[in-house]
């Protein structure tokens, strides 16, 4: 992302999701279609705001990294690039399995598009007693979790090994952040 001054107000900044725009531009027409189709499933209307906002980013990067052929081979896309919704939902819920290539591409996409500050703001509804400072500390806690641990946990889950020690390690780290937020919000 990049920031630039708003004309007439040099102190106010507008954040431009430059990385997302560049990612979309580098996809072929078929890849853009596949990414749009995937984003609609990843960003389900009932999902938290952070998931909905990141859905396009994740889908574009996932398709860009894995390619449509790999996503077809893993049963996530049809030949016409329409999403196999049940398969994608099962996979993202930890009940499916894909190749390591597709899992690694998803992990890279998920981690590069994750906005910890938006994730923290999503917690306001379930933690109404949390102050802005509490939510900032929660976001900071999430940012401190080792990215390689998160990456390996995502890959293990998506390749059919949800009981891998790294999955437990990542889950415990995220749970510690959530627990600290719940304590602070009391």
C-alpha positions, 0 to 999 in steps of 0.5 A: 500500500502507498499513501499520498496527500489528499489535494488541498489537505497535505496532512490527511492521507489516503491509502491506495491499495497499490499492491492489489491493483498491480496483482489484478493487472498481472493476471490473464483474463481467465485468471481474473475471472477465476479470482472474481469467482473465488473471491465471492466464496472466500468473502461470503457475506456472512464472513467478518469484515476483514475476510470480506475486504481481503477476499479479492486480494487473497483470490487474486494472489492465490490464482496468480501463485497457483494458476487455474490449472492447479486449482482445477486439478485440486477440484476447486475450479471447474473447466469453465473457471466457476468455483466448486463452492462446496469444495472451497468452503470445505477446504477453508474450514479445514475439512478439505485437502489440496496439493502442497502447491495450491496450499502454499499459494493460498498461504502466501496469499492469505498472509500477504493480504491479512490486515491485522488492524481490520481483524482487530476492529472486527473484534469490537462487536464480540468484545464491546468493553475493549478500548481502542488501545486494547484492540491495537494491542490485539493487532500487535499481538497478531503481528508478532506471531511468527509468519513462517509458523502461520504459513506452515500451519495453513499448508499443513491444514490444507494438505490434510494434516490439521493435527500437525504440531505447527497447527497447534502452535499457531492456534495457541499463539492466536488463542493467546492474543484472543485471551489477552483481548478478552481479559482486557475487555472485561 
